[in-house]
Amino acid sequence: MKHSNISVGKSLLSLTLSLISLTSLTPPSLSAPGRSPDQTVDCEILVVGGGLAGAGTAYEGLLAGKTVCLTEITDWVGGQISSQGTSALDERSTQRQRLFFPRGYLELRERIKRKYKELNPGDCWVSESCFFPGDGNEILYRMLRDAAKRGKGNLKWFPSTVIKEIERNSSGNIITGAVAIQHQPAKNAPPLNTFTLSETIEDSYKYENSSRFDKTIIRFVPKNPSQGNSPNWYVVEATETGEIIGLTDVPYRLGIDPRSHLEPSASSTKSDPYCTQGFTYTFTMEATKEPQTNKMPSFYPEYAPYYSYELKRLADFGLVFSYRRIWSPKDGEATQFGGINFTAPAVGDISMQNWTWGNDYRPGTSQDNLIYSRDQLQRTGQLSPSGWMGGLRTESLQKAEEKSMGYFYWLVAGTTDSQLGDGVKKPYPNYRYLSGLDSPMGTAHGLSKYPYMREGRRIIGRPSFGYEEGFTIWEIDMSRRDYREDYYKKTLSPDMYRSLFIALAGRETISAIADKLPPEKIKQRSRSTIYPDSVGIGHYAIDFHPCMTKSPAETPGNTEREGERQGAGQAYPFQIPLRAMIPQKIDNMLVAGKSIATSHVAAAAYRVHSFEWSSGVAAGTTAAYALEKGIMPYQLVDELPKSEPQLQELRQRLEKTGNPTAFPDTSIFNESWDAWR
């Protein structure tokens, strides 16, 4: 692989947008009214978002013989493992040791191993597998093409494509069409991926051609005529921020949920849609034999007060470099720091950087939040006809891009540390920033094509038995936390504290209520909530990258939002209930990925690679099953907790095809989960 040696200073020439004050809400430039579609494309399953959730949906839909349209804002499929640059598989040790994953995810791991003759060509220490993002795209695209052949399905792939409008029937409960914009370079314009996302995102959502892009307007419609009242296609929301949720305006949450007995670690007694987890533009850097001349970016002083190794046990350059190293052609010297074993950087090693106190951007106020709330969408005109512009604050994207490039300069030349003080950070000049269209990120500027998103809009599921306000997976449904800690007794009201332990009593709930047991007498269950409608699995720690207190996020001396890390910690292996994937109001839409019905704390675990794939598997299989049976997904769960025969048939189909819906030995009687780490 060749890598162009453009310096950070030169690569920043493309960042031509001037800084815009974040003290007010800046509406995006709205698109001109739509024009007639250039083409009409039919599908049985329309998947919006080509990340791992979207890919998992397409994979199972194709194996079921369906015609699948897959759209993606970038030109790479794979999301986390490709366009977002986080090509280091986040997995828990027990699940990995047992290889207890969906069949498509196992195939992905095997293909990575086949490509490199090993699973971890980067010899990283954060994961069992770190690799090139571009290879993630190529491997996954071949997987989808092969799935189409095996299942006799039809894949229609639409890269560089965004959804602009959603069409519905007169009742509003059925999506009847979707209008999309696909962009390609205009005549004499630079190639795609020359400019940063902040420079192009608003252009991408405009119907009219521009000096950068020529646009093709595509209308997606159902492949077959409708049969009675049953939908003849399904739309799967699998975007990184919950775009289609915002566009269709179905009920959803964003940011912090109020503290309750179900979400006892919440950092606030009120909801806060502006404090979501930080997002990250990743980049790659290469170890060199000779020192490099790395020019300080003009904006570096603005962000320098933020950068840090974070903790003394992590304050080692070699440890940080090898953390997500994606390529290591030589065996470096075995070393250790802070109790962590790794091999020291060697010439030719390439590392991807994703560091909380480095290139994370963590806005948390209404002046700088990235994902617009419903109120902000309305005020910026994005809920009006033809008004949708992606639902993101462009200025925050730009700030994140600058901050990421500045972080590289801090790594190689910085001598300050915001958390550990002076004298900790030393310069390391023998490294270069990799940029150019042939670089690992595939961009002229060297940043990932899209930021790694940890949290987006999250639907509120439909009201059901025990969930009168709408189905939600809460913190207590999967956290391992010991809620007898003094914090909870002091923070929660007595009634809320008792309700917490009643909810955690498991099969002893009835006796705890009947006997009026005090909290200290109630045994806390040691497993996750078990769902009768589980259609997938996941396992990861509740991992927080909290928003910052002040705006802008890089303000000197800024701190993380107080209390946001209270919910962080280990989680039990958990399930993906179908009810968490079914939005209110629309009957032929399913939600996969990070936008399923989770709380803010639970979402911190429901976001990693294998979970995204598993949720996509559930969406693709459910859509195919619903089409075959002529039913709607909500009809599979609307009688719970009564028996739902067709729901059980769907779950059996998932299990028989190698897609687990529960971890081994899952039952209300099994409380032995200490071994699952």
C-alpha positions as CSV (number, residue, x, y, z in Angstrom):
1,M,0.0,0.0,0.0
2,K,1.3,3.4,-0.9
3,H,0.8,6.4,1.4
4,S,1.1,10.0,0.2
5,N,3.4,12.0,2.5
6,I,1.3,15.2,2.8
7,S,2.1,17.1,6.0
8,V,-0.7,18.0,8.4
9,G,-0.2,21.7,7.5
10,K,-0.8,21.0,3.8
11,S,-3.7,18.6,4.4
12,L,-5.5,21.4,6.3
13,L,-5.7,23.6,3.2
14,S,-9.0,21.9,2.4
15,L,-10.5,23.2,5.7
16,T,-11.6,26.5,4.2
17,L,-14.7,27.0,6.2
18,S,-14.3,29.9,8.6
19,L,-15.2,29.4,12.3
20,I,-18.8,30.3,12.9
21,S,-19.9,31.4,16.4
22,L,-21.5,28.6,18.3
23,T,-23.5,31.0,20.6
24,S,-26.5,30.8,18.3
25,L,-28.2,28.1,16.3
26,T,-27.0,28.4,12.7
27,P,-29.6,27.0,10.2
28,P,-28.1,25.1,7.3
29,S,-28.5,26.4,3.8
30,L,-31.8,24.7,2.9
31,S,-32.2,22.9,-0.4
32,A,-34.1,24.2,-3.4
33,P,-37.4,22.4,-4.0
34,G,-37.0,18.8,-5.3
35,R,-37.0,18.0,-9.0
36,S,-38.4,14.9,-10.7
37,P,-36.5,11.7,-9.9
38,D,-33.9,10.7,-12.5
39,Q,-34.6,7.1,-11.8
40,T,-37.0,4.9,-9.8
41,V,-35.6,1.8,-8.0
42,D,-37.7,-1.0,-6.5
43,C,-36.8,-3.0,-3.4
44,E,-38.4,-5.4,-0.9
45,I,-36.1,-4.1,1.9
46,L,-34.7,-0.6,1.8
47,V,-31.8,-0.3,4.3
48,V,-30.7,3.3,5.1
49,G,-27.2,3.3,6.4
50,G,-24.3,1.1,5.3
51,G,-22.7,0.5,8.7
52,L,-22.5,-2.9,10.4
53,A,-26.1,-2.8,11.3
54,G,-27.1,-2.0,7.8
55,A,-24.7,-4.6,6.4
56,G,-26.1,-7.2,8.8
57,T,-29.6,-6.4,7.6
58,A,-28.7,-6.6,4.0
59,Y,-26.7,-9.9,4.5
60,E,-29.7,-11.7,6.0
61,G,-32.2,-10.2,3.6
62,L,-30.1,-11.3,0.6
63,L,-29.7,-14.8,2.0
64,A,-33.5,-14.9,2.3
65,G,-33.7,-14.2,-1.4
66,K,-35.0,-10.6,-1.1
67,T,-34.2,-7.6,-3.2
68,V,-32.3,-5.2,-0.9
69,C,-31.4,-1.6,-1.6
70,L,-28.6,-0.3,0.6
71,T,-27.8,3.4,0.8
72,E,-24.8,4.9,2.5
73,I,-23.6,8.6,2.9
74,T,-20.0,7.6,2.2
75,D,-18.6,5.4,-0.5
76,W,-17.6,2.6,1.8
77,V,-19.8,-0.1,3.4
78,G,-19.0,-1.1,7.0
79,G,-19.3,2.0,9.2
80,Q,-17.2,1.3,12.2
81,I,-14.8,-1.0,10.4
82,S,-14.3,1.2,7.4
83,S,-15.7,4.7,6.8
84,Q,-15.5,5.6,10.5
85,G,-12.0,4.1,10.8
86,T,-12.5,2.2,14.0
87,S,-11.3,-1.1,12.4
88,A,-10.6,-2.7,15.8
89,L,-13.3,-5.1,16.8
90,D,-14.7,-4.3,20.3
91,E,-15.5,-7.7,21.8
92,R,-15.8,-9.1,25.3
93,S,-13.4,-11.9,26.2
94,T,-15.9,-14.7,27.1
95,Q,-18.0,-14.1,24.0
96,R,-14.9,-14.1,21.9
97,Q,-13.4,-17.2,23.4
98,R,-16.6,-19.1,22.7
99,L,-17.1,-17.5,19.3
100,F,-20.7,-17.0,20.3
101,F,-21.6,-14.5,17.5
102,P,-24.1,-14.4,14.6
103,R,-23.0,-16.3,11.5
104,G,-22.3,-13.3,9.4
105,Y,-20.1,-11.7,12.0
106,L,-18.1,-15.0,12.3
107,E,-17.7,-15.0,8.5
108,L,-16.4,-11.4,8.7
109,R,-13.8,-12.4,11.3
110,E,-12.8,-15.4,9.2
111,R,-12.4,-13.3,6.1
112,I,-10.2,-10.8,7.9
113,K,-8.0,-13.7,9.1
114,R,-7.9,-15.1,5.5
115,K,-6.9,-11.7,4.1
116,Y,-3.9,-11.2,6.4
117,K,-3.1,-14.9,7.3
118,E,-3.9,-13.7,10.9
119,L,-6.7,-11.9,12.7
120,N,-4.6,-9.1,14.2
121,P,-2.1,-7.8,11.6
122,G,-1.7,-4.6,13.7
123,D,-0.6,-6.4,16.8
124,C,-2.9,-4.0,18.7
125,W,-3.7,-4.6,22.4
126,V,-7.2,-3.3,22.6
127,S,-8.6,-6.1,20.4
128,E,-8.0,-9.5,18.9
129,S,-8.3,-7.9,15.5
130,C,-7.0,-4.5,14.2
131,F,-6.8,-4.0,10.4
132,F,-7.0,-1.5,7.5
133,P,-10.4,0.3,7.1
134,G,-10.2,0.0,3.3
135,D,-9.9,-3.7,3.7
136,G,-12.9,-3.8,5.9
137,N,-14.9,-2.2,3.1
138,E,-13.6,-4.6,0.5
139,I,-14.2,-7.7,2.6
140,L,-17.7,-6.7,3.6
141,Y,-18.8,-5.7,0.1
142,R,-17.6,-9.2,-1.2
143,M,-19.5,-10.8,1.6
144,L,-22.7,-9.1,0.6
145,R,-22.3,-10.0,-3.1
146,D,-21.6,-13.6,-2.1
147,A,-24.7,-13.6,0.1
148,A,-26.8,-12.5,-2.8
149,K,-25.5,-15.3,-4.9
150,R,-26.0,-18.0,-2.2
151,G,-29.5,-16.8,-1.3
152,K,-30.6,-15.8,-4.8
153,G,-31.2,-12.3,-3.6
154,N,-30.5,-9.0,-5.4
155,L,-28.2,-6.3,-3.9
156,K,-28.7,-2.8,-5.1
157,W,-25.8,-0.7,-3.6
158,F,-26.1,3.1,-3.5
159,P,-22.9,4.6,-2.1
160,S,-22.6,8.4,-1.6
161,T,-26.3,8.6,-1.2
162,V,-28.5,10.3,1.4
163,I,-32.3,10.1,2.0
164,K,-33.9,13.5,1.5
165,E,-37.7,12.8,1.8
166,I,-39.9,10.0,3.1
167,E,-43.3,9.4,1.5
168,R,-46.3,7.9,3.4
169,N,-49.8,6.8,2.8
170,S,-52.8,9.0,3.8
171,S,-52.9,7.6,7.3
172,G,-49.1,8.2,7.8
173,N,-48.5,4.7,9.1
174,I,-46.9,3.2,6.0
175,I,-43.8,4.4,4.1
176,T,-44.7,4.3,0.4
177,G,-41.5,5.7,-1.0
178,A,-38.2,7.4,-0.3
179,V,-36.5,10.1,-2.3
180,A,-32.7,10.1,-2.2
181,I,-29.8,12.1,-3.6
182,Q,-26.7,10.4,-4.9
183,H,-23.7,12.6,-5.5
184,Q,-20.6,12.2,-7.7
185,P,-17.9,14.6,-8.7
186,A,-18.9,17.4,-11.0
187,K,-17.0,17.8,-14.3
188,N,-13.4,19.1,-13.5
189,A,-14.1,18.8,-9.8
190,P,-11.7,16.9,-7.4
191,P,-12.6,13.3,-6.6
192,L,-14.8,12.2,-3.8
193,N,-13.1,12.2,-0.4
194,T,-11.0,15.3,-1.2
195,F,-12.9,17.5,1.1
196,T,-13.9,17.0,4.7
197,L,-17.5,16.0,5.7
198,S,-18.1,19.5,7.2
199,E,-17.4,21.0,3.8
200,T,-19.7,18.7,1.8
201,I,-22.5,17.5,4.1
202,E,-24.9,20.4,3.3
203,D,-24.2,20.1,-0.4
204,S,-25.0,16.4,-0.2
205,Y,-28.6,17.1,0.9
206,K,-29.3,19.7,-1.7
207,Y,-31.2,18.7,-4.9
208,E,-29.4,21.1,-7.2
209,N,-26.0,20.4,-8.7
210,S,-23.0,22.3,-7.4
211,S,-19.4,23.1,-8.4
212,R,-18.4,20.0,-6.5
213,F,-21.1,17.5,-7.1
214,D,-23.5,16.3,-9.8
215,K,-26.6,14.8,-8.3
216,T,-28.8,11.9,-9.2
217,I,-32.3,12.0,-7.7
218,I,-33.5,8.4,-6.9
219,R,-37.0,7.4,-5.8
220,F,-37.1,4.1,-4.0
221,V,-40.4,2.3,-4.1
222,P,-41.8,-1.2,-3.2
223,K,-41.0,-4.0,-5.7
224,N,-44.4,-5.7,-5.6
225,P,-48.0,-4.4,-5.4
226,S,-49.4,-4.2,-1.9
227,Q,-51.5,-7.2,-0.7
228,G,-54.4,-6.1,1.3
229,N,-53.4,-4.1,4.4
230,S,-49.9,-5.7,4.6
231,P,-46.9,-3.6,3.6
232,N,-45.1,-4.8,0.5
233,W,-41.7,-3.6,1.6
234,Y,-39.8,-2.6,4.7
235,V,-37.6,0.3,5.5
236,V,-34.8,-0.3,8.0
237,E,-33.3,2.7,9.8
238,A,-29.6,1.8,10.3
239,T,-27.9,5.3,10.1
240,E,-25.3,6.3,12.7
241,T,-27.4,9.2,14.2
242,G,-31.0,8.1,13.7
243,E,-31.5,10.2,10.7
244,I,-34.7,8.6,9.5
245,I,-36.1,8.7,13.1
246,G,-35.6,12.5,13.0
247,L,-36.9,12.9,9.5
248,T,-40.1,10.8,10.1
249,D,-40.6,12.4,13.5
250,V,-41.5,9.2,15.4
251,P,-41.2,9.5,19.2
252,Y,-37.5,9.3,20.3
253,R,-35.1,10.2,23.0
254,L,-31.8,12.0,22.7
255,G,-29.1,12.4,25.3
256,I,-29.6,12.0,29.1
257,D,-32.7,10.4,30.5
258,P,-34.1,11.6,33.9
259,R,-32.9,9.7,37.0
260,S,-35.4,6.9,38.0
261,H,-35.5,3.5,39.6
262,L,-34.9,2.1,36.1
263,E,-32.1,4.5,35.3
264,P,-30.6,5.1,38.8
265,S,-27.2,6.2,37.6
266,A,-28.5,9.0,35.4
267,S,-26.5,12.2,35.9
268,S,-29.6,14.5,36.0
269,T,-33.1,14.5,37.4
270,K,-34.2,16.0,34.1
271,S,-33.7,14.9,30.5
272,D,-31.0,16.7,28.5
273,P,-31.0,16.1,24.7
274,Y,-27.7,18.0,24.2
275,C,-25.4,15.7,26.2
276,T,-24.7,12.7,24.1
277,Q,-21.5,10.7,24.0
278,G,-18.5,12.1,22.3
279,F,-17.9,11.4,18.6
280,T,-14.5,10.9,16.9
281,Y,-12.8,11.5,13.6
282,T,-10.1,8.8,13.5
283,F,-6.8,9.1,11.5
284,T,-3.7,7.1,11.0
285,M,0.0,7.7,11.6
286,E,3.1,5.8,10.7
287,A,6.4,5.2,12.6
288,T,9.4,6.4,10.5
289,K,13.1,5.9,10.7
290,E,13.9,9.6,10.4
291,P,12.4,12.5,12.3
292,Q,9.6,14.3,10.4
293,T,8.9,18.0,10.0
294,N,5.4,18.3,11.3
295,K,4.1,21.9,11.0
296,M,1.8,23.2,13.8
297,P,-1.7,23.8,12.5
298,S,-2.9,27.4,12.8
299,F,-5.7,26.3,15.1
300,Y,-3.7,24.1,17.4
301,P,-3.5,26.6,20.3
302,E,-7.3,26.5,20.5
303,Y,-7.4,22.8,21.2
304,A,-4.1,22.2,23.0
305,P,-5.5,22.9,26.5
306,Y,-7.7,19.7,26.0
307,Y,-5.2,17.0,25.0
308,S,-4.1,14.5,27.6
309,Y,-2.9,10.9,28.2
310,E,-5.8,11.0,30.7
311,L,-4.4,8.7,33.4
312,K,-0.9,8.1,34.8
313,R,-1.2,4.3,34.0
314,L,-1.8,5.3,30.3
315,A,0.8,8.0,30.1
316,D,3.1,6.3,27.6
317,F,3.4,7.2,23.9
318,G,4.2,3.6,22.8
319,L,1.1,2.3,24.7
320,V,-1.2,4.9,23.1
321,F,0.3,4.3,19.6
322,S,0.0,0.5,19.8
323,Y,-3.5,0.7,21.4
324,R,-5.2,0.5,18.0
325,R,-2.3,-0.2,15.7
326,I,-3.7,-1.6,12.5
327,W,-0.5,-2.7,10.7
328,S,2.8,-4.0,12.1
329,P,5.1,-5.7,9.5
330,K,7.8,-6.3,12.1
331,D,7.8,-7.8,15.6
332,G,8.5,-4.9,18.0
333,E,10.2,-5.3,21.3
334,A,7.9,-6.7,24.0
335,T,7.3,-4.2,26.7
336,Q,4.9,-3.2,29.4
337,F,3.4,0.0,30.9
338,G,0.8,0.4,33.6
339,G,0.3,-3.4,33.7
340,I,-0.5,-3.6,30.0
341,N,1.7,-5.8,27.7
342,F,2.3,-4.6,24.2
343,T,5.0,-4.5,21.6
344,A,6.9,-1.2,21.1
345,P,6.4,0.8,17.9
346,A,8.7,-0.2,15.0
347,V,9.4,1.5,11.7
348,G,6.6,1.0,9.3
349,D,3.9,0.4,12.0
350,I,0.7,2.2,11.3
351,S,-1.7,3.2,14.1
352,M,-5.3,4.4,14.1
353,Q,-6.0,6.9,16.8
354,N,-9.2,7.0,18.8
355,W,-8.5,8.5,22.3
356,T,-11.0,10.1,24.7
357,W,-8.8,13.0,25.7
358,G,-7.4,13.2,22.2
359,N,-9.6,13.2,19.2
360,D,-12.9,12.7,20.9
361,Y,-15.1,15.8,20.4
362,R,-17.6,16.1,23.3
363,P,-20.0,19.0,23.0
364,G,-22.8,19.0,25.5
365,T,-24.8,22.2,25.3
366,S,-27.5,23.6,23.1
367,Q,-24.9,26.0,21.6
368,D,-22.7,23.2,20.2
369,N,-24.4,19.8,20.3
370,L,-23.9,17.8,17.1
371,I,-27.2,16.0,16.7
372,Y,-30.1,18.4,16.6
373,S,-33.0,17.9,19.0
374,R,-36.5,17.9,17.7
375,D,-36.9,21.5,18.7
376,Q,-33.7,22.5,16.9
377,L,-34.8,20.5,13.8
378,Q,-38.0,22.4,13.8
379,R,-36.4,25.8,14.3
380,T,-33.9,25.2,11.5
381,G,-36.7,24.2,9.1
382,Q,-35.6,20.6,8.7
383,L,-39.0,19.1,9.5
384,S,-40.6,21.1,6.7
385,P,-41.2,19.6,3.3
386,S,-37.8,19.2,1.4
387,G,-36.1,20.7,4.4
388,W,-34.1,17.8,5.7
389,M,-30.4,18.5,5.7
390,G,-29.1,15.5,7.8
391,G,-30.0,16.8,11.2
392,L,-26.4,17.6,12.3
393,R,-24.6,20.9,13.3
394,T,-22.0,21.5,10.6
395,E,-19.9,23.7,12.8
396,S,-19.4,21.0,15.3
397,L,-18.3,18.6,12.6
398,Q,-15.7,21.2,11.5
399,K,-14.4,21.7,15.1
400,A,-14.1,17.9,15.5
401,E,-12.0,17.7,12.3
402,E,-9.7,20.4,13.5
403,K,-9.4,18.9,16.9
404,S,-8.4,15.5,15.5
405,M,-5.7,17.0,13.3
406,G,-4.5,19.0,16.3
407,Y,-4.3,15.8,18.3
408,F,-1.8,14.3,15.9
409,Y,0.4,17.4,16.3
410,W,0.1,17.0,20.1
411,L,1.2,13.4,19.9
412,V,4.4,14.2,17.9
413,A,5.3,17.6,19.2
414,G,3.2,18.5,22.3
415,T,4.6,19.0,25.8
416,T,1.5,19.8,27.8
417,D,-1.1,17.5,29.4
418,S,-4.4,18.9,30.6
419,Q,-5.0,16.1,33.2
420,L,-1.6,15.1,34.3
421,G,0.3,18.5,34.2
422,D,3.7,19.5,32.8
423,G,6.6,17.2,32.4
424,V,4.6,14.1,31.4
425,K,4.3,14.6,27.6
426,K,7.4,14.6,25.5
427,P,7.8,15.1,21.7
428,Y,8.0,12.0,19.4
429,P,9.0,13.4,16.0
430,N,9.6,10.0,14.2
431,Y,6.0,9.8,13.0
432,R,4.0,11.1,10.0
433,Y,0.4,11.8,9.4
434,L,-1.0,9.6,6.6
435,S,-3.2,11.5,4.1
436,G,-4.1,11.1,0.5
437,L,-6.7,9.1,-1.4
438,D,-4.5,6.1,-1.2
439,S,-4.0,6.4,2.6
440,P,-5.6,4.0,5.0
441,M,-8.6,6.3,5.6
442,G,-9.0,6.8,1.8
443,T,-9.3,10.6,2.1
444,A,-7.1,13.5,0.9
445,H,-7.2,15.1,4.4
446,G,-6.4,11.8,6.2
447,L,-9.4,11.8,8.5
448,S,-12.1,9.1,8.5
449,K,-14.8,9.6,6.0
450,Y,-17.4,9.9,8.7
451,P,-16.9,10.3,12.5
452,Y,-17.3,7.3,14.8
453,M,-20.7,7.9,16.4
454,R,-21.3,6.4,19.9
455,E,-24.9,7.6,20.3
456,G,-27.7,9.0,18.2
457,R,-31.5,9.4,18.4
458,R,-33.1,6.4,20.1
459,I,-36.7,5.4,19.5
460,I,-39.3,5.0,22.2
461,G,-40.9,1.6,21.5
462,R,-44.6,1.1,21.5
463,P,-46.5,0.8,24.7
464,S,-46.9,-2.8,25.8
465,F,-47.5,-4.8,29.0
466,G,-45.2,-3.3,31.7
467,Y,-44.1,-0.5,29.4
468,E,-47.1,1.9,29.4
469,E,-44.9,4.9,28.3
470,G,-43.2,2.9,25.5
471,F,-40.8,0.0,25.5
472,T,-37.3,0.8,26.5
473,I,-34.2,-1.1,27.6
474,W,-33.0,0.5,30.8
475,E,-29.8,0.6,32.7
476,I,-30.9,-2.0,35.3
477,D,-31.8,-4.4,32.5
478,M,-28.1,-5.3,31.9
479,S,-25.8,-3.5,34.4
480,R,-23.7,-5.5,36.9
481,R,-23.5,-2.6,39.3
482,D,-24.0,-3.2,43.0
483,Y,-26.9,-0.9,43.7
484,R,-26.3,-1.3,47.5
485,E,-23.5,1.3,47.1
486,D,-24.0,4.3,49.4
487,Y,-24.4,6.5,46.3
488,Y,-27.8,5.1,45.5
489,K,-29.2,5.1,49.0
490,K,-28.1,8.8,49.3
491,T,-29.1,9.9,45.9
492,L,-32.5,8.2,45.3
493,S,-35.6,8.9,47.3
494,P,-36.7,6.1,49.7
495,D,-39.6,5.2,47.4
496,M,-37.3,5.2,44.3
497,Y,-34.7,3.1,46.1
498,R,-37.3,0.5,47.1
499,S,-38.7,0.5,43.6
500,L,-35.2,-0.1,42.3
501,F,-34.8,-3.3,44.3
502,I,-38.3,-4.5,43.6
503,A,-37.3,-4.2,39.9
504,L,-34.1,-6.1,40.5
505,A,-35.7,-8.9,42.5
506,G,-36.1,-11.2,39.5
507,R,-38.3,-14.2,40.3
508,E,-38.5,-13.1,43.9
509,T,-40.4,-9.9,42.9
510,I,-43.9,-11.1,44.0
511,S,-42.8,-12.3,47.4
512,A,-40.8,-9.1,47.9
513,I,-43.9,-7.0,47.3
514,A,-46.3,-9.3,49.2
515,D,-44.0,-9.5,52.3
516,K,-43.2,-5.8,52.1
517,L,-39.5,-6.5,52.3
518,P,-37.1,-3.6,52.8
519,P,-34.4,-3.1,50.1
520,E,-31.7,-4.5,52.3
521,K,-33.6,-7.8,52.5
522,I,-34.2,-8.2,48.7
523,K,-31.6,-10.2,46.8
524,Q,-30.4,-8.5,43.6
525,R,-30.6,-10.7,40.6
526,S,-27.3,-11.5,38.8
527,R,-28.3,-11.5,35.1
528,S,-29.8,-9.3,32.5
529,T,-33.5,-9.0,31.8
530,I,-34.7,-12.0,29.7
531,Y,-37.1,-11.0,26.9
532,P,-39.6,-13.4,25.3
533,D,-39.1,-11.5,22.0
534,S,-35.3,-11.6,22.0
535,V,-34.1,-11.7,18.4
536,G,-30.3,-11.1,19.0
537,I,-27.5,-10.7,21.5
538,G,-24.8,-8.4,22.7
539,H,-22.2,-8.1,25.4
540,Y,-20.0,-5.1,26.2
541,A,-19.2,-2.9,29.2
542,I,-21.2,0.3,29.8
543,D,-18.5,2.5,28.3
544,F,-18.8,6.3,28.6
545,H,-17.2,9.1,26.7
546,P,-19.1,11.9,28.5
547,C,-20.0,15.3,27.1
548,M,-18.2,18.3,28.5
549,T,-19.7,20.8,30.9
550,K,-18.9,24.1,29.1
551,S,-19.2,25.3,25.5
552,P,-17.2,25.1,23.4
553,A,-16.0,21.7,24.5
554,E,-12.3,22.7,24.1
555,T,-12.6,25.5,26.6
556,P,-9.4,25.5,28.8
557,G,-10.0,23.8,32.1
558,N,-13.3,22.2,30.9
559,T,-14.5,19.1,32.7
560,E,-16.7,16.2,31.9
561,R,-20.3,16.6,32.8
562,E,-20.6,15.7,36.5
563,G,-22.1,12.3,37.2
564,E,-22.0,11.0,33.6
565,R,-19.5,8.2,34.5
566,Q,-21.6,6.9,37.4
567,G,-23.4,4.4,35.1
568,A,-20.1,3.1,33.6
569,G,-19.1,-0.4,34.4
570,Q,-19.5,-4.0,33.6
571,A,-22.6,-5.5,32.1
572,Y,-24.1,-9.0,31.9
573,P,-24.6,-10.6,28.5
574,F,-27.8,-9.0,27.1
575,Q,-30.5,-9.5,24.5
576,I,-32.0,-7.5,21.7
577,P,-35.8,-7.6,22.1
578,L,-37.9,-7.1,18.9
579,R,-40.0,-4.5,20.7
580,A,-36.9,-2.3,20.9
581,M,-36.7,-2.2,17.1
582,I,-40.3,-1.3,16.3
583,P,-41.0,2.5,16.3
584,Q,-44.3,4.1,17.1
585,K,-46.6,5.4,14.3
586,I,-45.0,3.7,11.3
587,D,-45.8,0.0,10.7
588,N,-43.3,-0.9,8.0
589,M,-40.1,0.5,9.5
590,L,-37.6,-1.4,11.7
591,V,-34.7,0.1,13.6
592,A,-31.3,-1.5,13.8
593,G,-28.0,-0.4,15.4
594,K,-27.5,2.3,18.0
595,S,-31.0,3.8,17.5
596,I,-33.0,1.0,19.0
597,A,-35.1,1.7,22.1
598,T,-32.4,2.0,24.8
599,S,-31.8,4.5,27.6
600,H,-28.8,6.8,27.6
601,V,-26.9,4.5,30.0
602,A,-27.9,1.3,28.3
603,A,-26.9,2.7,24.9
604,A,-23.3,3.0,26.2
605,A,-23.1,-0.8,25.9
606,Y,-25.5,-1.3,23.0
607,R,-23.2,0.2,20.4
608,V,-20.2,-2.0,19.5
609,H,-19.4,-4.0,16.4
610,S,-21.0,-7.4,17.1
611,F,-24.2,-5.9,18.6
612,E,-24.7,-3.7,15.5
613,W,-24.4,-6.8,13.3
614,S,-26.7,-8.8,15.5
615,S,-29.4,-6.1,15.4
616,G,-29.0,-5.9,11.7
617,V,-29.5,-9.7,11.5
618,A,-32.7,-9.3,13.5
619,A,-34.0,-6.6,11.2
620,G,-33.2,-8.4,8.0
621,T,-34.7,-11.7,9.1
622,T,-37.8,-10.0,10.6
623,A,-38.4,-8.0,7.4
624,A,-38.1,-11.1,5.2
625,Y,-40.3,-13.2,7.5
626,A,-43.0,-10.4,7.7
627,L,-43.0,-10.2,3.9
628,E,-43.4,-14.0,3.5
629,K,-46.2,-14.2,6.1
630,G,-48.0,-11.0,5.1
631,I,-47.9,-9.6,8.7
632,M,-46.4,-6.5,10.3
633,P,-43.6,-6.8,12.9
634,Y,-45.7,-5.3,15.7
635,Q,-48.2,-8.1,15.3
636,L,-45.5,-10.5,16.4
637,V,-45.4,-8.9,19.9
638,D,-48.7,-7.1,20.4
639,E,-50.1,-9.9,22.6
640,L,-47.1,-10.4,24.9
641,P,-46.8,-11.8,27.5
642,K,-49.3,-14.2,26.0
643,S,-48.0,-16.8,23.6
644,E,-47.1,-15.5,20.1
645,P,-46.6,-18.6,17.9
646,Q,-45.3,-16.6,14.9
647,L,-42.8,-14.8,17.1
648,Q,-41.5,-18.2,18.2
649,E,-41.3,-19.3,14.6
650,L,-39.2,-16.2,13.8
651,R,-36.9,-16.9,16.7
652,Q,-36.5,-20.5,15.7
653,R,-35.5,-19.4,12.2
654,L,-32.8,-17.1,13.6
655,E,-31.4,-19.9,15.8
656,K,-31.5,-22.5,13.0
657,T,-29.6,-20.1,10.7
658,G,-26.8,-19.6,13.2
659,N,-28.0,-16.3,14.7
660,P,-28.3,-16.7,18.5
661,T,-31.2,-15.0,20.3
662,A,-29.9,-15.9,23.8
663,F,-26.6,-16.8,25.5
664,P,-26.1,-20.4,26.6
665,D,-28.1,-21.4,29.6
666,T,-30.2,-18.3,29.7
667,S,-33.1,-18.7,32.0
668,I,-34.7,-17.0,35.1
669,F,-33.3,-19.9,37.2
670,N,-29.6,-19.4,36.1
671,E,-27.9,-16.8,38.2
672,S,-24.3,-18.0,37.5
673,W,-23.0,-15.2,35.2
674,D,-19.8,-14.3,37.0
675,A,-17.7,-16.2,34.4
676,W,-19.0,-14.0,31.6
677,R,-16.6,-11.1,31.4
